[in-house]
Amino acid sequence: MSERVLAVAQSAELGGAEHALLRVARRLPEHGFAVELAVPGDGPLTEAVPP
């Protein structure tokens, strides 16, 4: 069973922090983590995350 991580973004826009969050969230599964991303609404960040 994978460890679960909830990553919470403060914005649905794509700024520096959001790009860093995406990089980390994409790499965590390689290390045994299941990642869920919480985003406050629709925007470029939600479009950048696969379903």
N, C-alpha and C positions, 0 to 999 in steps of 0.2 A: 504494500500500500504506500502511495506517495504522500509526502508531507504536503499540506495544502497552504497556499499563500494567497491572501487577498491584497491586491495592489489597488490603491485608491488614488485617482487623479483628481485634482482640484478644478481642472478645466478640461473642456473638450477640444480646446485649441491645441495646436502643435508648436510648443515652444521648446526651449532647451531641457527643462525638467521632464516634459512629456516624452521627448526623444530618448532621454536616459532611461525613463521608466519602461519604455517599449524594448529597449536593448536588453535590460535586465530580465524583463518578463519573457522574452523570447529565448533566453539562455537558461533560465531556471529549470525547465523540463529536462535538459541534458544532465542535470545534477539530481534528478529524482523528485522534483517539486511539481505539483499541479497548481497552475496559476489561474486565478479569476481576476479580471480587471473591472473595477467599478468606475464609471465615468458619468459625470453629471449632465446628461443630455447628449444630443447628437452634435457632431462636428467633425473636423478633420481627424481627430484622434480616434473616434469610433470607426471612421472609414478605414483607418490604417490597421485596425485589429481584425484578424480573420474571425469569422463566426464560430 
